[in-house]
Amino acid sequence: MHRSDAGPAREPQDFWTRHRPWQRPFEIAIWVLVFGIAAAANVAVILIDAHRDGLHVQAWQPVVEEGSSALASLLLVPSLLWLCERWPLHAGTWARRLPVYAAASLVWSLLHVAGMVLVRNFAYALAGDSYSFDWWIGLPYEYIKDVQTFALIVSVAHGYSWLWRRLHGEAHVLGRPDPGVPAPADEHEERPERFLVRKLRRDFLVAAADIEWLKAAGNYVNLHVAGRDYPLRSTMAGIEARLDPARFVRIHRSHIVNLERVASIEPLDSGDARVHLVDGTELPCSRSYREALRGRAFPGAPQRTA
């Protein structure tokens, strides 16, 4: 179903909007470069040490061993970054989440070792050789190294997230002692009409009506405004309770949309739907929210039967 009225003209894109499509490829390239350089440096050190000590080492062996370790780590990086985004460490959360990260480091190390041993076995077999790994001795040894890599990635991920929020702007609810935490629904406080966006040392005001859609991201909810995401420290339930229900509607457990930005709703065979916004953005809509959204976005339209 589509709206008959045309959407508003699209605003000129700024630096952040133009370069946002390149953010993920850039991040992937950085991680590949970091692990690639580390593996290459380790190979060079092994070969130099072998030459210095008069040992005969075939060059392909350290390449396989260091390359397999780097490859296994790279394949695990996305899951660790997801953990950092889903359960970030903050002053108020680190104590209860530290055991989660400790357990995750054990899983990381086990999967990393299993992955690199699998690659090494395959590579050595192709070379007509065999590879053996002593798990009783090797696994504790590898964990000592892996936990350092694990901690480094977690630190970099949190630091990068903090820097990105400062550069791109972080939202706060105006007019509260703790502007980062929305009120529970039963407090019946006045709904915020504006949000304060702090970007480096400058403050900007964002009207609530200008928010196009919201998405949950760990301890934050990203407010999407004119091509930018402003993280607000809140839960989805908390911010939903404070938004104007005549304007904003929940369409997914992790998405809220501004009804004025909805252009069409595309039903899917699964029972879910895809929400198309006036600027071409596509958002997921769960089946449990689909008919309610349809009735709100297109009042007067006949309701579908299940």
KEKOL-426230 format. One line per 4 residues: number of its first residue (from 1); their letters; for each residue x, z, y of N, C-alpha, C. Coordinates in Angstrom, 1 decimal. Each point is the difference from the previous one (the first is absolute). Example, Ala and Ser with C-alpha at 12.3 -4.5 7.8 and 13.67 -1.06 7.14 Angstrom:
// KEKOL-426230
1	as	13.2 7.8 -5.7 -0.9 0.0 1.2 0.9 0.0 1.2 | -0.4 -0.7 1.1 0.9 0.0 1.1 -0.8 0.8 1.1
// end
This chain:
// KEKOL-426230
1	mhrs	0.8 0.0 -1.2 -0.8 0.0 1.2 0.9 0.0 1.2 | -0.4 -0.8 1.1 0.8 -0.1 1.2 -0.8 0.4 1.2 | 0.7 0.4 1.0 -0.6 0.2 1.3 -0.2 -1.3 0.7 | -1.1 0.0 0.8 -0.3 -1.2 0.8 0.8 -0.1 1.3
5	dagp	0.4 1.2 0.5 0.7 0.0 1.3 1.5 -0.1 -0.3 | 0.6 -0.7 1.0 1.5 -0.3 -0.1 0.7 1.3 0.3 | 1.2 0.2 -0.6 0.8 1.1 0.2 0.8 -0.1 1.3 | 0.6 1.1 0.5 0.7 -0.1 1.2 1.3 -0.8 -0.1
9	arep	0.4 -0.5 1.1 1.3 -0.8 0.0 1.1 0.8 -0.5 | 0.9 -0.6 -0.7 1.2 0.7 -0.6 1.0 0.2 1.1 | 0.5 1.2 0.1 1.0 0.4 1.0 1.3 -0.6 -0.3 | 0.8 -0.3 1.1 1.4 -0.5 -0.3 0.8 1.0 -0.8
13	qdfw	0.8 -0.5 -0.9 0.7 0.9 -0.9 1.3 0.5 0.7 | 0.3 1.3 -0.2 1.2 0.5 0.6 1.1 0.0 -1.0 | 1.1 0.6 0.3 1.2 -0.1 -0.9 -0.3 0.6 -1.4 | -0.7 1.2 0.0 -0.3 0.6 -1.3 -0.9 -0.8 -0.8
17	trhr	-1.0 -0.6 0.6 -0.9 -0.8 -0.8 0.6 -1.3 -0.5 | 0.9 -0.6 0.8 0.6 -1.2 -0.5 1.0 0.2 -1.1 | 0.7 1.2 0.0 1.0 0.3 -1.0 -0.5 0.8 -1.2 | -1.2 0.4 0.1 -0.6 0.9 -1.1 0.1 -0.7 -1.4
21	pwqr	-0.4 -1.4 0.0 0.1 -0.6 -1.3 1.4 0.0 -0.7 | 1.0 0.2 0.9 1.4 0.0 -0.5 0.5 1.4 -0.4 | -0.8 1.0 0.3 0.4 1.4 -0.3 0.3 0.2 -1.4 | -0.9 -0.3 -0.9 0.2 0.2 -1.4 1.2 -0.8 -0.6
25	pfei	0.1 -1.3 0.3 1.1 -0.7 -0.5 1.3 0.5 0.5 | 0.0 0.5 1.2 1.2 0.6 0.6 0.4 1.2 -0.7 | -1.0 0.9 -0.3 0.3 1.2 -0.7 0.6 -0.2 -1.4 | -0.6 -1.0 -0.7 0.4 -0.4 -1.4 1.5 -0.5 0.1
29	aiwv	0.2 -0.8 1.0 1.4 -0.6 0.1 1.0 1.1 0.3 | -0.4 1.0 0.8 1.0 1.1 0.2 0.3 0.8 -1.2 | -1.0 0.3 -0.8 0.2 0.7 -1.3 0.9 -0.8 -0.9 | -0.3 -1.3 -0.2 0.8 -0.9 -0.8 1.4 0.0 0.4
33	lvfg	0.2 -0.1 1.4 1.3 0.0 0.5 0.8 1.3 -0.2 | -0.7 1.1 0.2 0.7 1.3 -0.2 0.5 0.2 -1.4 | -0.9 -0.3 -1.0 0.4 0.2 -1.4 0.9 -1.1 -0.5 | -0.1 -1.2 0.6 0.9 -1.0 -0.4 1.4 0.2 0.5
37	iaaa	0.1 0.5 1.3 1.4 0.3 0.5 0.6 1.2 -0.8 | -0.8 1.0 -0.3 0.5 1.2 -0.7 0.5 -0.5 -1.4 | -0.8 -0.8 -0.7 0.5 -0.5 -1.3 1.2 -0.8 0.1 | 0.1 -0.9 1.0 1.2 -0.8 0.2 1.2 0.8 0.3
41	anva	-0.2 1.1 0.8 1.2 0.9 0.3 0.4 0.7 -1.2 | -0.9 0.5 -0.9 0.4 0.7 -1.2 0.7 -0.9 -1.0 | -0.4 -1.3 -0.1 0.7 -0.9 -0.8 1.4 -0.2 0.5 | 0.2 -0.2 1.3 1.3 -0.2 0.5 0.9 1.2 -0.2
45	vili	-0.5 1.2 0.1 0.8 1.2 -0.2 0.4 0.1 -1.5 | -0.9 -0.3 -0.9 0.3 0.0 -1.5 1.1 -1.0 -0.3 | -0.1 -1.2 0.5 1.0 -1.0 -0.2 1.3 0.3 0.6 | 0.0 0.6 1.2 1.3 0.4 0.6 0.7 1.1 -0.7
49	dahr	-0.8 1.0 -0.4 0.5 1.1 -0.8 0.6 -0.4 -1.3 | -0.7 -1.0 -0.7 0.4 -0.5 -1.3 1.4 -0.7 0.2 | 0.1 -0.8 1.0 1.2 -0.8 0.3 1.1 1.0 0.3 | -0.3 1.0 0.8 1.1 1.0 0.4 0.5 0.7 -1.2
53	dglh	-0.9 0.4 -1.0 0.4 0.8 -1.1 0.4 -0.9 -1.2 | 0.1 -1.3 0.2 0.4 -0.9 -1.1 -1.0 -0.2 -1.1 | -1.3 0.2 0.3 -1.0 -0.1 -1.1 -0.6 -1.4 0.1 | -0.4 -0.5 -1.2 -0.6 -1.3 0.0 -1.5 0.2 -0.1
57	vqaw	-0.7 -0.5 1.1 -1.4 0.1 0.1 -0.6 -1.3 0.3 | -0.9 -0.5 -0.8 -0.6 -1.3 0.3 -1.0 0.2 1.2 | 0.1 -0.9 1.0 -0.7 0.1 1.2 -1.5 0.1 -0.2 | -0.5 -0.7 -1.0 -1.5 0.0 -0.2 -0.5 1.4 -0.4
61	qpvv	0.8 0.8 -0.6 -0.5 1.3 -0.5 -0.4 0.9 1.2 | 0.9 0.3 1.0 -0.4 0.8 1.1 -1.1 -0.6 0.8 | -0.1 -1.4 0.0 -1.1 -0.7 0.7 -1.3 0.3 -0.6 | 0.0 0.0 -1.4 -1.3 0.2 -0.7 -0.4 1.5 0.2
65	eegs	1.0 0.9 -0.2 -0.3 1.4 0.1 -0.5 0.5 1.3 | 0.7 -0.5 1.1 -0.4 0.4 1.3 -1.2 -0.8 0.5 | -0.1 -1.2 -0.4 -1.2 -0.8 0.3 -1.2 0.5 -0.6 | 0.1 0.4 -1.3 -1.2 0.5 -0.7 -0.5 1.3 0.6
69	sala	0.9 0.9 0.5 -0.4 1.2 0.6 -0.7 -0.3 1.4 | 0.6 -0.9 0.7 -0.6 -0.4 1.3 -1.4 -0.6 -0.2 | -0.1 -0.9 -1.0 -1.3 -0.7 -0.3 -1.1 1.1 -0.4 | 0.4 0.9 -0.9 -1.0 1.0 -0.4 -0.4 0.9 1.2
73	slll	0.9 0.3 0.8 -0.4 0.8 1.2 -0.9 -0.7 0.9 | 0.3 -1.3 0.3 -0.8 -0.8 0.9 -1.4 -0.1 -0.5 | -0.2 -0.2 -1.3 -1.3 -0.1 -0.6 -0.8 1.3 0.2 | 0.7 1.1 0.1 -0.7 1.3 0.1 -0.2 0.4 1.5
77	vpsl	0.6 -0.6 0.9 -0.1 0.3 1.4 -1.4 0.0 0.5 | -0.8 -1.1 -0.3 -1.4 0.0 0.5 -0.8 1.2 -0.4 | 0.1 0.5 -1.2 -0.8 1.1 -0.5 0.5 1.3 0.8 | 1.2 0.1 0.3 0.5 1.2 0.7 -0.5 -0.1 1.5
81	lwlc	0.0 -1.2 0.6 -0.5 -0.1 1.3 -1.4 0.3 0.1 | -0.8 -0.4 -1.1 -1.4 0.3 0.0 -0.2 1.5 -0.1 | 0.9 0.7 -0.7 -0.1 1.5 -0.1 0.2 0.6 1.4 | 1.0 -0.5 0.7 0.3 0.5 1.3 -1.1 -0.2 1.0
85	erwp	-0.7 -1.1 -0.2 -1.1 -0.3 0.9 -1.3 0.8 -0.4 | -0.2 0.1 -1.3 -1.2 0.7 -0.4 0.1 1.5 0.2 | 1.2 0.6 -0.3 0.2 1.4 0.1 1.2 0.3 0.8 | 0.0 -0.3 1.3 1.2 0.2 0.8 0.4 1.5 0.2
89	lhag	1.2 0.2 0.3 0.5 1.4 0.2 0.0 0.3 1.5 | -0.7 1.1 0.3 -0.1 0.4 1.4 0.3 1.5 0.0 | 0.1 0.6 1.2 0.3 1.4 0.2 -1.1 0.8 -0.8 | -1.2 -0.4 0.0 -1.1 0.8 -0.6 -0.3 -0.4 -1.5
93	twar	0.7 -1.0 -0.5 -0.3 -0.5 -1.4 1.2 0.1 -0.9 | 1.3 0.1 0.5 1.1 -0.2 -0.8 0.1 1.0 -1.1 | -0.4 1.3 0.2 0.2 1.0 -1.0 -0.9 -0.3 -1.2 | -1.2 -0.4 0.1 -0.9 -0.3 -1.1 0.3 -1.4 -0.6
97	rlpv	0.6 -0.9 0.7 0.2 -1.3 -0.5 1.4 -0.2 -0.5 | 0.9 0.9 0.2 1.4 -0.1 -0.5 0.0 0.0 -1.5 | -0.8 0.8 -0.7 0.0 -0.1 -1.5 -0.5 -1.4 -0.5 | -0.9 -0.6 0.8 -0.4 -1.4 -0.4 1.2 -1.0 0.1
101	yaaa	0.7 0.2 1.1 1.2 -0.9 0.1 1.1 0.3 -1.0 | 0.1 1.3 -0.4 1.0 0.3 -1.0 -0.4 -0.6 -1.3 | -1.3 0.1 -0.4 -0.4 -0.7 -1.2 0.1 -1.5 0.1 | -0.3 -0.5 1.1 0.2 -1.5 0.2 1.4 -0.4 -0.1
105	slvw	1.0 0.8 0.4 1.4 -0.4 -0.2 0.4 0.0 -1.4 | -0.6 0.8 -0.9 0.3 0.0 -1.4 -0.6 -1.3 -0.6 | -1.2 -0.4 0.4 -0.6 -1.2 -0.5 0.8 -1.2 0.5 | 0.4 0.0 1.3 0.8 -1.1 0.5 1.2 -0.2 -0.8
109	sllh	0.8 1.1 -0.3 1.2 -0.1 -0.7 -0.2 -0.5 -1.4 | -1.0 0.4 -0.7 -0.3 -0.4 -1.4 -0.3 -1.5 0.0 | -0.8 -0.4 0.9 -0.4 -1.5 0.1 1.2 -0.8 0.4 | 0.8 0.5 1.0 1.2 -0.7 0.4 0.9 -0.2 -1.1
113	vagm	0.3 1.0 -0.8 1.0 -0.1 -1.1 -0.6 -0.9 -1.1 | -1.3 0.2 -0.3 -0.5 -0.9 -1.0 0.0 -1.5 0.4 | -0.3 -0.2 1.2 0.1 -1.4 0.5 1.4 -0.6 0.0 | 0.9 0.7 0.5 1.4 -0.5 0.0 0.6 -0.2 -1.4
117	vlvr	-0.3 0.9 -0.9 0.4 -0.1 -1.4 -0.6 -1.2 -0.6 | -1.3 -0.3 0.2 -0.6 -1.1 -0.6 0.6 -1.3 0.5 | 0.3 -0.1 1.3 0.7 -1.2 0.6 1.4 -0.2 -0.6 | 0.7 1.1 -0.1 1.4 0.0 -0.5 0.0 -0.5 -1.5
121	nfay	-0.9 0.5 -0.8 -0.1 -0.4 -1.4 -0.2 -1.5 -0.1 | -0.9 -0.5 0.9 -0.4 -1.4 0.0 1.2 -0.8 0.4 | 0.7 0.4 1.1 1.1 -0.8 0.5 1.2 0.0 -0.9 | 0.3 1.2 -0.6 1.1 0.1 -1.0 -0.3 -0.9 -1.2
125	alag	-1.2 0.0 -0.5 -0.4 -0.9 -1.1 0.2 -1.4 0.3 | -0.3 -0.5 1.2 0.2 -1.3 0.4 1.5 -0.4 0.0 | 0.8 1.0 0.3 1.5 -0.2 0.0 0.6 0.2 -1.3 | -0.8 0.2 -1.1 0.5 0.2 -1.3 0.7 1.3 -0.2
129	dsys	-0.4 1.0 0.8 0.5 1.3 -0.1 -1.1 1.0 -0.2 | 0.3 1.3 -0.1 -1.0 1.0 -0.1 0.2 1.1 1.0 | -1.0 0.7 0.4 0.0 1.1 0.9 -0.6 1.2 -0.6 | 0.6 1.2 0.2 -0.5 1.2 -0.5 -0.1 1.0 1.1
133	fdww	-1.0 0.9 0.0 -0.2 1.0 1.1 -0.3 1.3 -0.7 | 0.9 1.0 0.3 -0.2 1.4 -0.6 -1.0 0.7 0.9 | -1.3 0.1 -0.4 -1.0 0.6 0.8 0.2 1.5 0.2 | 0.6 0.7 -0.9 0.1 1.5 0.2 1.0 0.3 1.1
137	iglp	1.1 -0.8 0.1 1.0 0.2 1.0 -0.4 -0.9 1.3 | -0.4 -1.2 -0.3 -0.2 -0.9 1.1 -1.1 0.3 0.9 | -1.1 0.5 -0.6 -1.2 0.2 0.8 0.2 1.1 1.1 | 0.6 1.2 -0.4 0.2 1.0 1.0 1.0 -0.5 1.1
141	yeyi	1.0 -0.8 -0.5 1.0 -0.5 1.0 -0.7 -1.0 1.0 | -0.8 -0.9 -0.6 -0.7 -0.9 0.9 -1.0 0.7 0.9 | -0.6 1.1 -0.4 -1.0 0.7 0.8 0.7 0.6 1.3 | 1.3 0.5 -0.2 0.7 0.5 1.1 0.2 -1.1 1.1
145	kdvq	0.3 -1.2 -0.4 0.1 -1.1 0.9 -1.4 -0.5 0.5 | -0.9 0.0 -0.9 -1.4 -0.5 0.4 -0.7 0.9 1.0 | 0.2 1.3 -0.1 -0.7 0.9 0.9 0.5 -0.2 1.4 | 1.3 -0.4 0.1 0.6 -0.2 1.4 -0.6 -1.3 0.5
149	tfal	-0.1 -1.1 -0.8 -0.7 -1.2 0.5 -1.4 0.2 0.3 | -0.7 0.8 -0.8 -1.4 0.4 0.2 -0.2 0.7 1.3 | 0.8 1.0 0.3 -0.1 0.7 1.2 0.3 -0.8 1.2 | 1.0 -1.0 -0.1 0.3 -0.9 1.1 -1.1 -0.9 0.3
153	ivsv	-0.7 -0.5 -1.0 -1.1 -0.9 0.2 -1.2 0.7 0.7 | -0.2 1.2 -0.5 -1.1 0.9 0.6 0.3 0.3 1.5 | 1.3 0.3 0.3 0.3 0.3 1.4 -0.1 -1.2 0.9 | 0.5 -1.2 -0.5 -0.1 -1.2 0.7 -1.5 -0.4 0.3
157	ahgy	-0.8 0.1 -1.1 -1.4 -0.4 0.1 -0.7 0.9 1.1 | 0.2 1.3 0.0 -0.6 0.9 0.9 0.5 -0.2 1.4 | 1.3 -0.3 0.1 0.6 -0.3 1.3 -0.5 -1.3 0.6 | -0.1 -1.0 -0.8 -0.5 -1.3 0.4 -1.5 0.2 0.5
161	swlw	-0.8 0.7 -0.8 -1.3 0.2 0.4 -0.2 0.7 1.3 | 0.9 1.1 0.2 -0.1 0.7 1.3 0.4 -0.9 1.1 | 1.1 -0.8 -0.2 0.5 -0.9 1.1 -1.1 -1.0 0.3 | -0.6 -0.6 -1.0 -1.0 -1.0 0.2 -1.2 0.5 0.8
165	rrlh	-0.4 1.3 -0.3 -1.1 0.6 0.7 0.3 0.2 1.5 | 1.3 0.4 0.2 0.4 0.2 1.4 0.1 -1.3 0.8 | 0.5 -1.1 -0.7 0.1 -1.3 0.7 -1.4 -0.7 0.2 | -0.8 0.2 -1.0 -1.3 -0.7 0.0 -1.1 0.8 0.7
169	geah	0.2 1.3 0.0 -1.0 0.9 0.6 -0.7 0.8 -1.0 | -0.3 1.3 0.3 -0.7 0.9 -0.9 -1.2 0.5 0.8 | -1.2 0.0 -0.7 -1.2 0.4 0.7 -0.3 1.5 -0.2 | -0.7 0.5 1.0 -0.4 1.4 0.0 -1.4 0.1 0.7
173	vlgr	-0.9 0.9 -0.6 -1.3 0.2 0.6 0.2 0.8 1.3 | -0.7 -0.5 1.0 0.1 0.7 1.3 -0.9 1.2 0.1 | 0.4 1.0 0.8 -0.8 1.1 0.3 -0.1 1.1 -1.1 | 1.1 0.2 -0.8 -0.1 1.0 -1.0 1.3 0.8 0.0
177	pdpg	0.1 1.3 -0.3 1.2 0.7 -0.1 1.0 -0.6 -0.9 | -0.4 -0.5 -1.2 0.8 -0.7 -0.9 -0.5 -1.5 -0.1 | 0.5 -0.9 0.8 -0.7 -1.3 0.1 0.2 -0.8 -1.2 | 0.8 0.3 -0.9 0.3 -0.8 -1.2 -1.0 0.2 -1.1
181	vpap	-0.9 1.1 0.0 -0.9 0.3 -1.1 -1.4 0.0 0.5 | -0.8 -1.0 -0.5 -1.4 -0.1 0.4 -0.8 1.2 -0.6 | -1.1 0.3 0.7 -0.8 1.2 -0.4 -0.8 -0.3 -1.2 | -0.3 1.0 -0.8 -1.0 -0.1 -1.1 -1.4 -0.4 0.5
185	adeh	-0.8 -0.6 -0.8 -1.3 -0.5 0.4 -0.9 1.1 0.5 | 0.1 1.2 -0.6 -0.9 1.0 0.4 0.3 0.7 1.3 | 1.0 -0.4 0.7 0.3 0.6 1.2 -0.7 -0.7 1.2 | -0.5 -1.2 -0.3 -0.9 -0.7 1.0 0.7 -0.1 1.3
189	eerp	1.3 -0.3 0.0 0.7 -0.2 1.3 -0.3 -1.4 0.5 | 0.2 -0.2 1.3 -0.3 -1.3 0.6 1.0 -1.0 -0.6 | -0.6 -1.2 -0.2 0.8 -1.0 -0.6 1.0 -0.6 1.1 | 1.2 -0.2 -0.5 1.0 -0.5 1.0 -0.3 -1.4 0.4
193	erfl	0.0 -0.3 1.4 -0.2 -1.3 0.5 1.3 -0.8 0.2 | 1.1 0.8 0.0 1.4 -0.6 0.2 1.0 0.7 -0.9 | 1.0 -0.7 -0.3 1.1 0.6 -0.8 1.3 -0.2 0.9 | 0.9 1.0 -0.1 1.2 -0.1 0.7 1.1 -0.5 -0.9
197	vrkl	0.6 -1.1 0.4 1.1 -0.6 -0.8 1.3 0.3 0.7 | 0.9 0.7 -0.7 1.3 0.3 0.5 1.0 -0.9 -0.6 | 0.6 -0.8 0.8 1.0 -0.9 -0.4 1.3 0.2 0.8 | 1.0 0.5 -0.8 1.3 0.5 0.7 -0.4 1.0 1.1
201	rrdf	0.3 -0.3 1.2 -0.3 1.0 1.1 -1.2 -0.4 0.8 | -0.8 -0.9 -0.4 -1.1 -0.4 0.8 -1.3 0.3 -0.8 | -1.1 0.2 0.8 -1.3 0.3 -0.6 -1.0 -1.1 0.4 | -0.8 -0.4 -1.0 -1.0 -1.0 0.2 -1.4 0.5 -0.5
205	lvaa	-1.0 -0.5 0.6 -1.4 0.4 -0.4 -0.6 -1.1 -0.7 | -0.6 0.2 -1.2 -0.7 -1.0 -0.8 -1.4 0.5 -0.2 | -0.9 -0.9 0.5 -1.4 0.4 -0.2 -0.5 -0.1 -1.4 | -0.8 0.9 -0.4 -0.4 0.1 -1.4 -0.8 -1.3 -0.4
209	adie	-0.7 -0.6 1.0 -0.8 -1.2 -0.2 0.9 -1.2 -0.3 | 1.3 0.1 0.4 1.0 -1.1 -0.2 0.6 0.0 -1.4 | -0.2 1.1 -0.8 0.5 0.1 -1.3 -0.7 -1.0 -0.9 | 0.7 -0.9 -0.6 -0.7 -1.1 -0.8 -0.2 0.5 -1.5
213	wlka	0.9 0.7 -0.5 -0.2 0.6 -1.4 1.1 1.1 -0.2 | -0.2 0.8 -1.0 0.8 1.1 -0.3 0.4 0.0 -1.5 | 1.2 0.4 -0.3 0.4 0.0 -1.4 0.8 1.3 -0.3 | -0.3 0.6 -1.1 0.7 1.2 -0.4 1.4 -0.3 -0.5
217	agny	1.0 0.8 0.4 1.4 -0.2 -0.4 0.7 1.4 -0.2 | -0.2 0.6 -1.1 0.6 1.3 -0.3 -0.7 1.1 0.9 | 0.9 0.7 0.8 -0.5 1.0 0.9 -0.6 -0.6 1.3 | 0.1 -1.3 0.1 -0.4 -0.6 1.2 -1.2 -1.0 -0.2
221	vnlh	-0.7 -0.3 1.1 -1.0 -1.1 0.0 0.5 -0.9 1.1 | 0.2 -1.3 -0.4 0.5 -1.0 1.0 -1.2 -0.6 0.7 | 0.1 0.1 1.4 -1.0 -0.6 0.8 0.4 -1.4 0.4 | -0.7 -1.0 -0.4 0.4 -1.3 0.3 -0.7 -0.5 1.3
225	vagr	0.9 -0.3 1.0 -0.5 -0.4 1.3 0.8 -1.2 0.4 | -0.6 -1.2 0.2 0.6 -1.1 0.6 1.3 -0.4 -0.7 | 0.0 0.0 -1.3 1.2 -0.4 -0.8 1.0 1.1 -0.2 | -0.3 1.2 0.4 1.0 1.1 -0.2 -0.7 1.1 -0.8
229	dypl	0.9 0.8 -0.7 -0.5 1.1 -0.7 0.6 1.3 0.6 | -0.9 0.9 0.4 0.4 1.2 0.6 -0.3 1.2 -1.0 | 1.0 0.6 -0.6 -0.3 1.1 -0.9 -0.5 1.2 0.6 | -1.1 0.6 -0.5 -0.6 1.2 0.4 0.1 1.0 -1.1
233	rstm	0.6 1.2 0.2 0.0 1.0 -1.1 -1.3 0.5 -0.3 | -0.6 -0.4 -1.0 -1.4 0.4 -0.4 -0.3 -0.5 -1.4 | -1.2 0.5 -0.5 -0.5 -0.5 -1.2 -1.1 -1.0 0.4 | -0.4 -0.9 -1.0 -1.1 -0.9 0.3 -1.3 0.7 0.3
237	agie	-0.3 1.1 -0.8 -1.2 0.7 0.2 0.0 0.7 1.4 | 1.1 0.5 0.4 0.1 0.7 1.3 -0.2 -0.9 1.1 | 0.6 -1.2 0.0 -0.2 -0.9 1.2 -1.4 -0.7 -0.1 | -0.5 -0.2 -1.2 -1.3 -0.6 -0.2 -1.1 0.9 0.7
241	arld	0.2 1.3 -0.2 -1.0 0.9 0.5 0.0 0.0 1.5 | 1.1 -0.4 0.7 0.0 0.0 1.4 -0.2 -1.3 0.7 | -0.1 -1.1 -0.8 -0.3 -1.3 0.6 -1.5 -0.2 0.1 | -0.3 -0.9 0.9 -1.5 -0.3 0.3 -0.5 -0.7 -1.2
245	parf	-1.0 0.6 -0.7 -0.6 -0.7 -1.2 -0.8 -1.2 0.3 | -0.4 -0.2 1.3 -0.7 -1.2 0.4 1.0 -1.2 0.1 | 1.3 0.3 0.1 1.0 -1.1 0.2 0.9 -0.1 -1.2 | 0.3 1.1 -0.7 1.0 -0.1 -1.1 -0.7 0.4 -1.3
249	vrih	0.4 -0.7 -1.1 -0.6 0.2 -1.3 1.1 -0.1 -1.0 | -0.1 0.9 -1.0 0.9 0.0 -1.1 -0.3 -1.1 -1.0 | 1.0 -0.8 -0.4 -0.2 -1.1 -0.9 0.8 0.2 -1.3 | 0.9 0.9 0.0 0.9 0.2 -1.1 0.6 1.4 0.1
253	rshi	0.5 0.6 -1.1 0.5 1.3 0.1 1.2 0.1 0.9 | 0.6 -1.1 0.3 1.2 0.0 1.0 -0.2 -0.9 1.2 | -1.3 -0.5 0.2 -0.2 -0.9 1.2 -1.3 0.4 0.7 | 0.1 0.0 1.3 -1.2 0.1 0.9 0.1 -1.2 1.0
257	vnle	-1.2 -0.6 0.3 0.0 -1.2 0.8 -0.9 0.2 1.2 | 0.3 -0.6 1.1 -0.8 -0.1 1.2 -1.0 -1.1 -0.2 | -1.3 0.4 0.0 -1.1 -1.0 -0.3 0.1 -1.2 0.9 | 0.4 0.2 1.2 0.0 -1.1 1.0 1.1 -1.1 -0.3
261	rvas	0.9 0.4 -0.9 1.1 -0.9 -0.4 -0.3 -0.8 -1.3 | -1.2 0.3 -0.6 -0.3 -0.6 -1.3 -0.6 -1.4 0.3 | 0.6 -1.0 -0.6 -0.5 -1.4 0.1 -0.9 -0.4 -1.2 | 0.5 0.4 -1.2 -0.8 -0.4 -1.2 0.4 1.0 -1.1
265	iepl	-0.9 0.0 -1.0 0.2 0.8 -1.2 -0.1 -1.0 -1.2 | 1.1 0.0 -0.8 0.1 -0.9 -1.2 -0.2 0.8 -1.3 | -1.1 -0.1 -0.6 -0.2 0.7 -1.3 1.0 -0.6 -1.1 | 0.5 0.9 -0.8 0.8 -0.4 -1.1 -0.6 0.2 -1.4
269	dsgd	0.4 -0.7 -1.0 -0.6 0.1 -1.3 0.1 1.4 -0.6 | 1.0 0.7 0.5 0.3 1.4 -0.6 -1.1 1.0 0.5 | -0.8 -0.4 1.1 -0.9 0.9 0.6 0.5 0.5 1.3 | 1.3 -0.1 0.2 0.6 0.4 1.3 -0.2 -1.1 1.0
273	arvh	0.6 0.1 1.2 -0.2 -1.1 1.0 1.3 -0.1 0.8 | 0.1 -1.1 0.7 1.1 -0.2 0.9 -0.6 -0.1 1.4 | 0.5 0.8 0.9 -0.5 0.0 1.4 0.9 -0.8 0.9 | -0.5 -1.0 0.6 0.7 -0.9 0.9 -0.2 0.5 1.5
277	lvdg	1.0 0.2 0.7 -0.1 0.4 1.4 0.1 -1.2 0.9 | -0.3 0.2 1.3 -0.1 -1.2 0.9 1.4 -0.5 0.3 | 1.1 0.7 -0.3 1.3 -0.5 0.2 0.6 -0.6 -1.2 | -0.8 -0.1 -1.1 0.5 -0.5 -1.2 0.6 1.0 -1.0
281	telp	0.0 1.3 0.3 0.5 1.0 -0.9 -1.0 0.2 -1.1 | 0.5 0.2 -1.2 -0.9 0.3 -1.2 0.2 1.4 -0.5 | -1.1 0.7 -0.2 0.1 1.4 -0.4 -0.8 0.2 -1.3 | 0.4 0.9 -0.9 -0.7 0.2 -1.2 -1.3 0.9 0.2
285	csrs	-1.0 -0.3 -0.7 -1.2 0.8 0.1 -0.5 0.4 -1.5 | 0.0 1.3 -0.2 -0.4 0.4 -1.4 -1.5 -0.2 -0.2 | -0.4 -0.2 -1.2 -1.4 -0.3 -0.3 -0.9 1.1 0.4 | 0.5 1.3 0.0 -0.9 1.1 0.4 -0.3 0.0 1.5
289	yrea	0.8 -0.7 0.8 -0.2 -0.1 1.5 -0.6 -1.4 0.4 | -0.1 -0.9 -0.9 -0.3 -1.4 0.4 -1.4 -0.1 0.6 | -1.0 0.5 -0.6 -1.4 -0.2 0.5 -0.2 0.8 1.3 | 0.6 1.1 0.1 -0.1 0.8 1.2 0.7 -0.7 1.2
293	lrgr	1.2 -0.6 -0.3 0.6 -0.8 1.1 -0.8 -1.2 0.3 | -0.6 -0.7 -0.9 -0.8 -1.2 0.2 -1.2 0.4 0.9 | -0.6 1.1 -0.3 -1.2 0.4 0.8 0.4 0.4 1.4 | 1.2 0.6 0.2 0.5 0.4 1.3 0.5 -1.1 0.8
297	afpg	0.7 -0.9 -0.6 0.6 -1.2 0.7 -1.0 -1.0 0.3 | -1.0 -0.2 -0.8 -1.0 -1.0 0.2 -1.4 0.6 -0.1 | -0.4 0.8 0.9 -1.3 0.7 0.0 -1.2 -1.0 -0.2 | -0.9 0.3 -0.8 -1.2 -0.9 -0.2 0.2 -0.9 -1.1
301	apqr	1.2 -0.1 -0.6 0.2 -0.9 -1.1 -0.6 0.6 -1.3 | -0.6 -0.8 -0.9 -0.5 0.6 -1.2 1.1 0.6 -0.8 | -0.3 1.2 -0.6 1.0 0.6 -0.9 0.0 -0.6 -1.4 | 1.2 -0.1 -0.5 0.2 -0.5 -1.4 -0.4 1.0 -1.0
305	ta	-0.5 -0.5 -1.1 -0.3 0.9 -1.1 1.2 0.0 -1.0 | 0.3 1.1 -0.7 1.1 0.1 -0.9 -0.2 -0.9 -1.2
// end
